[in-house]
Amino acid sequence: MQMLETPQGRRIAYHRTEGTGPGVVFLGGLMSDMTGTKAVHLEDWARRQGRAFLRFDYSGHGQSSGTFTEGCIGDWHEDAVAVLEALTEGPQVLVGSSMGGWQALLLARASPQRVAGLVTIAAAPDFTEDSMWAGFSDAQKAELAEAGIVHLPSDYGEPYPITRRMIEDGRKNLVLRSPLNLPMPVRMLQGTADADVDMSVALRLLEHAEGPDLRLTLVKGADHRFSTPECLTLIEKSVEKVVHRV
């Protein structure tokens, strides 16, 4: 593991595998880290292929500096930009899981010349607004206004501490409210049994985005983790197809 200091002074932990381009960059989900099944599986695949690969922890996640409650979508976007600029060369294929899918879309919008292709896994664009804020009770909205934080139950362990700053900052980074041009090959993967990101989100993203080569694959019965052997093989094959189309 190595560390990168970002222009904002945050220290980002990462693992980089040298190899040929276009490289592949894995963008993880909310409160997950770079040791997750999908990130490690893709790193093994990249090694076998001799392909450059990068996985990292956003600030407040995993082994990077900061605490989760200090961060927000915009901060993690800054982290991803810093990683892309400092640790990769040439156009990259981005693989974004859940919130990482939103981050991948933000990078594609901000730096299309650096993004050769996209693979999203249960992408969760605009979730702070459309899932969290829209789903909050009046009591939760009041708690957020007064205490600045609300705790949401999680199927993955500790409750998610969601701050008012995260909700407000999320509104500055929405991608489904204005034109979203994706001129690169895009493969979107989504499970039909995903309890965290509804299938309708994937369909909305497919409908909203513009581009010459956008495809959505629905996997019946797959959940949000999307980490069964069959799902991992599908991720691998999707990345291979995008890499070969670049």
C-alpha positions, 0 to 999 in steps of 0.5 A, a space after each residue: 500500500 502507498 499513500 498520495 497527498 491530494 492538493 486538498 491535503 488529504 492522504 489517500 491510500 492506494 494499490 497500483 499494479 503496473 501494466 499496459 494501458 488503457 489502465 483500469 481504475 476501481 471506484 468503490 462504494 459508500 463506506 466500503 474500501 479497496 479490499 472489497 471482493 470486486 476490487 481485489 478480483 479485478 486486480 487479480 484479473 489485471 495482473 493476469 492480463 498485464 494491464 495497469 490497475 489502480 484501487 484506492 480508498 476515498 478520504 474517511 474510508 479504509 486506510 485513507 486519512 480523515 473520518 467518514 462524517 467529515 466527507 461528502 460527494 464533492 470531497 470524494 470526487 476531488 480524491 478521485 480526480 487527484 488519484 486519476 491525475 497523479 497515479 495514472 497515465 493516459 485514458 483510463 477505464 473506470 469501474 464504479 460500484 454503487 456510489 463509485 458509479 456516481 463518482 465515475 459519471 462525475 469524472 466522465 463529465 469533468 474529464 472526458 478526455 481521461 475516461 476511455 470507458 465506463 463499467 458501472 455496477 449497481 450505480 447510484 447516481 444522485 442517491 443523496 437526493 433521490 434515495 436518502 433525502 426523498 426517503 427521510 421522514 419529517 422527524 429525520 429531516 428535523 434531526 438533520 437540520 438540528 443535529 446536522 447528522 442522522 443515522 440510517 440502518 445498514 445491512 452491512 454492519 454499523 448504521 450509516 451516519 449521514 450528515 447535512 453537509 453530505 446531503 447539501 453537497 450532493 445537490 451540487 453534484 447531481 448528474 441526472 438533472 442536466 445533460 449527461 454526455 458519455 462519448 465512451 463505451 459504457 456497460 452498466 450492470 444491475 441486479 434485479 434483487 438489489 435492495 439498495 439501488 432499485 432497478 429503476 435507477 439503472 433504467 433512468 440512467 440508461 434513458 438519461 445519458 447520451 452516447 454512441 455505445 451504452 448498454 445495460 445488463 440486468 442480472 435476475 436475482 443478483 443483489 447489491 453486493 454483485 459478488 457471486 462468482 457469476 457476477 464477478 465473471 460478468 464484471 471481468 468480461 464487461 471490462 474486457 469488452 470495454 478495454 477492447 473497444 477503446 
